[in-house]
Structures are given as structure tokens and as C-alpha cells.
Amino acid sequence: MKIYYIGVLKNESKPAHELCAEKDLSSYSRFTRDSYGEFMTLFSKTVAERTKPGQRQDIQEQSYTFHAYGRTEGVAGIIISDQAYPALVAHQLLSKVVDEFLSLHPRSQWATSNPTLPLPQLKEYLVKYQDPAQADSIMKIQKELDETKIVLHKTIESVLERGEKIDSLVAKSDGLSAQSKMFYTQ
């Protein structure tokens, strides 16, 4: 599970404009990083333009999933991840990022022009949310429950094996008892 891109784009007019973004291109070779970065920016703009205010959507393209969240203020949050990344966690992160962006940068800063604005938390979120189980408490609890369930199944299996061994010992002792009675009578 991996997040490649987190961005906030102005989408009230076409073409959409990237206000702030952070990319993780470390999984690509040095020669193709720029191309992948441009692809992410271009496709994010397209998705932002097609995301209506108040709408949340997930779009799959090849091995990527684009998670989008449009706001009525004229911005959209976009996350690009692999297909295994849980949509619930991605949309929680989108809500958080867009809320922080709008509280830090009021509409007057970007409504009439196309600036690139800083949002230092994006780099931190890109690192922190690579493991969705650490970022989302529900997923963390689910993972712990799954681990507990595995341990419980192993314990039950070992108890059943012990029960089978005890049954075998009881059968052998009954056999020995019968043989000893035969020996005694003879």
C-alpha cells in the first residue's frame, strides 16, 4: 500500500490549478521520475475539474487509484495511491488536508490568481499515511483483532491435538489393561 501524491487544486475554473502538492517518486527510476510526476499533476488536474463541489469519488487508472474530494470553496483534494490502499483512510486524509489548507490560506489568497502556496504538513502526511493501519485507529484495531484471532485458532488447534493424544493414551491403557487381565487369568 502506497501513496504517491497528495494535492490541493483550484477547480472552480478550467483548467484546474495545483495550489499545493507533495509527491513520492522514490519508487521510480531516476530517468522516469519527471514523467511520472507530470502524469500525476496532469491527471490530478483532470480529476479535479470533473469533481463537483461536495462530491467524493475514486477513479482507477491502470495500477493507480485517484481519490478526490471537491469542496464548495472551489478547491478539490486529490490523493493518488495504489489500488490496495483503503479508500476510507484516503478520504479521511483528504478531509484533513483540505480543511488545513483552507484554514491556513483563505480564499482571498488564491481566488483571483494561480499561486503555489506552501502546506508543510503534506510531506509529513505523505510519510505518516504510507501505513494506513498506523494512521487510522479503526484499521489498527481491526489488525489487532485479526492477530488475536490467529493466535486463538492456533491455541484451539493445539488443544484439539492434545485431546487426540489423550484419547490415544486412554485407548493404549485400555489395551494394556485388557492384556494384563488376560495374562492374569492365564
Helices and strands as residue ranges (DSSP letters): E 3-10, E 17-23, H 33-49, E 56-61, E 64-70, E 75-82, H 87-104, H 107-110, H 121-128, H 132-135, H 137-185
